[in-house]
Amino acid sequence: MMRNAILWWSSLCVRLMFVFWPCASTGKQCHIQNEMADCSHLKLTQIPSDLPNNITSLDISHNQLKQLGPANLTKYSQLVFLNAGYNSISKLQPELCQNVPLLQILKLEHNELYKLPDRVFASCTNLTELSLGYNRLNIKNHPFKALKNLKILDLSHNSLKSANLGLEQQLEKLHVLMLESNQITELKKEDFSFLSNTSLNSLDLSSNPLKEFHPGCFHTIGNLCGLILNNVELGENRTKKLCTELSNTAIRNLSLSHVKLSYIGKSTFQGLQGTNLTILNLSQNSLSVIENDSFQWLSSLQYLNLKFNNIRVSSRLFYGLSSLKYLNLINSLTGKIEDFSFHWLYHLEYLIMDNNNFPGITANMFTGLNNLKYLSLCNCNINLQRITNKTFSSLANSSLQVLNLTKTRISTIESGAFSSLGHLKILDLGLNEISQQLTGHEFKGLNNLQDIYLSYNKNLTLQSESFIFVPSLRKLMLRKVGCSNLALSPSPFHPLRNLTVLDISNNNIANIKEDLFDGLDKLDILDLQHNNLARLWKHANPDGPVLFLKGLPNLQILNLKSNGLDEIPVQVFKGLFQLKHLDLGSNNLNLLPAALFDDQASLNSLNLQKNLITSVEEKVFGPPFRSLRRLEMDSNPFDCTCESIAWFADWLNETQADIPGLRSQYICNTPPKYHGSLVLYFDSSACKDSAPFKLLFVISSSIVMLFIFIVLTIHFEGWRIAFYWNILVNRMLGFKEFERQEEEYDYDAYVSWFERK
């Protein structure tokens, strides 16, 4: 009996330990940084009690909390931000902010709240933002009355059937009220009376089944500056009624996107006459008919969005929009655009007409747009195969600075094609079908041009004079244009003394001269990737390596990726002291010379991935690695031996640099012992331990070799050594060589003999 009791108590203790242990240590799982605690995604059922007392921000979202009350927050009186969204909270206790009086932002979206106690926010006097979206709320009484400083209130995606949040005046400092995606069917006169002393910047009623606007429904708001009614089935009649209700209000921003407004009549917007409406969004309405003079009531309008409609532009469509500065017509036009259609828009600065189909640009299409700065015709099917000096003549009096003609199927640019656009700074002709020799006259008259985008065209042949008329150019993009021959003298880039960005990548360039970039002292970015420059840097090249990178003192970004490089001259990067990013990836590099990167002490990013590098030694990579912030050297066949990789392995384990794929792509290839293992885990301690033995080996080997040399010398040359030694000793003892006198001999030979006994 006693034994069973002991077992039962032991089992109970173990179970209690497993139950309470997580609760006691949950705070340790949170990420704490700079007085901010992130406890999200931890499957917590309550707020941890062991967090630092001085935290000002707590994220407890994406957990399993079921309630939230002042008792849970007792320890954290300094909280300014609390995110309890994405939980299962169904109830808020009164005086929620009693112990967190400094709280300014409270997020409770995506919970299961269905009602709010009357005094739940009574102590939240400093609250400026409250998010209650995606709950099941149905507001009664006056739960927000105490929120004197609230600026943003989100009640979207709830079960509200009325916009009335209280009968008493409240929320005087509210700027944004979000009521979208509720069940509001009508707006009564008294619904917004609680905002009678409020200046509301944005009221969002989108995605509600609104059927009726009662007279005076918006006039009870102190000042209504912005109204969003997207995805509400208004049609022309309700839109007209809405505009009538907005008359004599402070409305400045009105969004009516996707409201099934297919027709706009002359009187549709009449109710907005006299207002200061500056922004109107009519996008995604399948608009097919807009009567002439329909916008005459909107004399203060500055921004008009008509994208994704089906509009025919007549000569009086935009009549009355004398203050308009921005017009968005993306994917919205059909049929011919009549001449002088835009001439009413005296102050228009931005005209975006992308993704449209119309017959072409007529002689007076853009006449009157004297203040236009930006024109985009991207991806327009407008029969613009050949650009002549008449194509944009209607913009001759404009101040156009940016012209976007990408994807317009241009095949030819004639001489002086843009000569009427003297103020132009950016010209985008990319992604077209241009195939011609650039003589330079195509850009004549563009004295202020700074950027030319010509990338992704069929075939552009450059001459020495190709850019002679645009010396102010700063950015030149020539990616994948087929200009494979740049061995020109003088270089086509010589006139471009202000150039900072040059892209001539993807052109299969194989032959260039050493002076190609001479004079480009201001060049910051040079992109040469995906060419065929390998031969130029070979020592076997008939005239030696072509050092085309000299004279670029300010170069910061250099891309030489995918050029087939298998050899790099030691002096190729000399003088590039400002280089920050160097990409040599996807080449065939193996052994690099020792002093290659000596001038790149300020290098931040180096890419050598997908080469044939086996050894990463300090004498080569030491200087650039000191300042490196990002390294990409994966997918190389590393030789994991002490001589080749020990220093690199140590550096990888100590550096703070960003190294993508460090634990998966930096793999040893040789020797077989380490094949397939990570370079990061290479044990360099064995290399360091063997250092004394290496020295001993060198000394002992030297002694043995010296001994062998002496023995062999004595064996083969001993008699000679003995002879000279005797001479040396006798001379030191004072003996001299016997002086021979002239003698006469009776015999011609002297024979010495002896008898063997």
Phi, psi and omega in degrees: 000313179298321180297318179296321180296318179297318178297321181295316180294321179297316179298318180297317180298318179297317180295318179296323179298318180290331180285315188267341181300315178299322182295327183280342187240007184300325181298332180290340179278343182286154178263117183251128178203127177050052178062022176239131180246123177252106180246025183283157175058042180239007180058036181282148177253352176205165180289129180302146182258357185248027175277160178301142183292336188265012180295143178251346181225132180225121176251108181244021185288165178056050176231207184232034177293140180248343176210161181217121182217173183298330182297328181290342188247013186305318186287338193249063185288348182267004184300132174247331182232130177222119178247109178242026180289165177056051173234199178239034183290122180250351185212136173249132181277152179302157180055047184304321185266015185304320182260000177230067186294343182269359185301129181245328182233124180232120181247121182229025181291158179057055172235200182236033180290134178237345175207158180240123175303150188300324183250024184299325181252021185299329182262003184268051187290340180264002183294129178248339180220129181227119181249116180235021182293158177058051171235202179234037188288144170224102192287132173226161180062220186223066184292340185258009187299325185278354186275073185291334184252008183294131180248330182230125178231119181250112177238026183289157176055053175236203181244028182292131177257353180217151177276359182282115180253013180152152181269337182271152178294132183200178176053050184296332183259010181294132178251325185229126176235117183252114181236019184292155177057051170244204182238036182279122183255340181209155176245112181271164183300322185271357186301322183254021180295336178291349179253025186295341180242027185244140174256098188269120179282328183211124173241114184254113179242024183299154174055039171247150180279053183293131180241338188211138172248108180289148179305132177079010185296331180262349184282345178284346176281135181311301175215118177256110183263330183222135180227127180243120181231040180294148177059037173242130183285091182263311187069183184289320184294310181291328176297317178297318178297318178301314181297325177296318180291338180270357179296145179062025172253178180268021185303132179234335184228119181230121180246118181233053180277135176059052179245017178059045179260087184272346184223135175236121179264175182298331185257003183303315183259015184299326180297342181271001178297134180092347176277170177258036181301122182246338182231126179226122180250113179240028184288158174055049180242002185055035179298125180240338181227121170233113182295152177303144177068016181293335182261013185296340183276353188251060185290342180263357185296133180244336183229122179230122180249113180240020186292154181059057173226197183217066192260141171257123186272113177259171186293340181244017181300318185259018179300133177098347183269057186288342181259359186297133179246334185226125180229119181254114181239030181298127175050049186225356188252150175218146178074190184283143173265118183292148177301148177064016180296330184262002189288351175284343188268071187300325187255011182297131180246329183233121178234114183246116185235030184299153172059048178236163176235117172210157192306324182165180179266117182271171188298329183237026182299316186254014180300136178099348181275064187289338181257008183295131179247332187224124177228124179238124177239031185301134176058036176263137176266088190229024177053052184254038185301320183238124177261123179246179179287357177259345186303313182247028180295336179289351178256015185300328182264006182273170176252036185303130180245333181230126177232117182252112181238029179293146177055044177246014174063032177290135178243335183218139174243118181278167179299132179068024184301329183244021186296339180276356184252064186294339181268358187298134178247328182231124179236117182249110179242020184289162176057045176240198183238032183292128178220098182193170174269127181274108181275344183106332182288345177299330184253017181294135180098349181269066187289341182252008185294134180246325183231132171236125176251111179239009185298151176060055169243173189291300186200109178247120178260122183268149172238171178298334183260011188302329184235027185292336182265004179232060182293345180277000185299135178247332181227126180231116183249114182231040181287131175052061178238005176077018180272071187284337183255105177243017178278062184252150178225117000285167182294144178294346182265355183300324180289348189267069184289343181260005185295131177246336181228127178224123179239110176235037182282164175057042181238005180056037179289126181237344186222114175223163181262162184295335183262018184304320184252016179300136178090353180272062185294337184264003184296124179259321187233127177229119181248113181238018185295157178053053169237201184224063189265007188303316185298328187295335184255008179280139176292339179279358177303136185311318180257017182083176181300141178268108184269074187280357181266000181288152179080025177237068189293338184254010181296128181245330181232124180229124181243114179238028183295144173054060176240006181071017183295127175235002181209138178229122177295146185296333185264009189292329181257012180296135179090352179271065186289336184267002185298126181250325184229124180230125181243112177240024184292160175055046172241198181239034185286140177235278181267127180252141181296151190300320186260019187302317186255021185299332181268002184255050181288344181255016182295130179259326185223132180226128179242116176230024183290155177057050171243202179241030184289127178251332186236134176237095187254154183296326183294338178264311190258358181303307182300310182288332184289344183294326182250005187293135176252337180216132179230132173235100181227023181288171176059043172240150181277073186296138175263103188275075174235166182301318183292326189267324195229352186302311180298319180296318180298318177296318180296319180299325182280344183252334188290154174258005182292154176279121182231092180300138177073018184302322185262013180217332188249351179264089192240139177289140176255319177225161351288173183306330181300324183254003184304126178090352179270162183281139176300326182303329184262010178295128183274101181275353180297326178297325178294320181289322180294331183275357183301312178298323180292327177297317179296316179298321179297318180296316182294312182296321178298320180296318180296315180299315181296321179295318179298315179299319179298317181295315181299314181295322180295316180295321183295316185266334184236023184298315181299322180292320180295318180296320180299308181292332178293317178298317178300315182297317181294315180298322178294322179292332179274358175100359179288145178237162181288137180298129181280122183277138176252156181289125181231156177253135183250145180275343185236156180272349182215155177239124183243126177251132181213164175207156181260134177279124181262000000 
